[in-house]
Amino acid sequence: MSPGTGPTRPRSRRPANWGSQPLGLWWLLPVGLTVAVVVLFTVGVQQAGYVIAGTLALCAVLRLVLPRETVGGLLVRSKAWDALTLLTLAAAVTGASATLVIR
């Protein structure tokens, strides 16, 4: 080993933004869920599901159009993968809410 060079550390397999990412727009999800709980107790289950689906769809759109510095906690994988996952969840919640029959 030459002087001035220490042992090399193996490269980490963590994403580049690991540990340094601010929350950004992550707060939209808990706010949307809080609104959904209020709607659940005031209006009904079906409408609360639609609020949750709308929150997920809004987060998907924001993930697609905003830069990575702004989205913060909504950034998990690639832009397309994150948006696809959120839109799939929104569609699933919408489908489940639409089929509810509560009397």
N, C-alpha and C positions, 0 to 999 in steps of 0.2 A: 504494500500500500504506500503510495507516495505521500509526502508531507502535505498537509493542508486539505487532504481529502479524507473525510470520515466514511464510515460505513454507509452504503446507500440504503435507503429505506425502500421497501417494495411499494409500488404504486397502489394507491387505494382504489377500490372498485366503486366508491361512492360517487354520486353525481357531483358535478362541478359546483352546484349551488347548495350542497349539503351543509347545514348549520349556519349559513349566512343569509338565508332568505327571509326577508320581512314578511309579515302576514299579508300585507297588501289588501286585496279585495276578498280575502277569505271570510271576513265578517258578514258577507252577504248570505252565506249559508245558514248560520245560526239566526240571523234576523228573519230570513224567510221561514225557517222552522218555527220561530216564535210567533210570527204572524199566522202560520198554519194552525198552531195550537189555539190561538184566539178564535180563528175562524171555526175550528172544530167545536169549541164550546158554545159559540154564538149562532152559527149557521148550520153546519153539518159535516159529516165525515167526507162525503163526496167532494164538497167544495174545498175542504182542507187538503185533500189529495191533489186537487188542481193547483192550489197555491204552492204545494211542494214541487209539483212538476214544473210550474212556471219559474220557480226559483232555480231549479236545476237547468232549465233551458236558458235562462238569463245568464247564469254562470258559464254555460257552454259558449254562448255568443261572445261574452266578454273575454273568455279565454282565447277565442279565435281572433278577435280584432285588436286586443291591447298588447303592448310589448311585455316581455317577460318580467321586466322590473316592476311593472304595475300590478300584475295579477297575483303576485306573492304566493299565498298558500294554495291557490287553485292550480299552480304549476306542479305537476307530478311527473309526467313523462313528456312526450312530444306534444306539440300544439294540437295536431290532428287526433292523436290518441286520447288526450284529455277531453277534447270536445266531443268525440264520438262516444266515450264512456258516459259523459254527463247527459248527452242527448238520448242515449239508450236508456239510461235510468229514468229520464223524464218521460219517455214514451211508455216505459213499463208502469210507472206510477199513474200516468194518464189512463192507460188501459185498465189497470186495476180499479181505479176510481170510477171509471165509466161503467164498469160492470157491477158495481155495488148496488144491492137492492136492500135498503134498510127501511123498515116500516115502523 
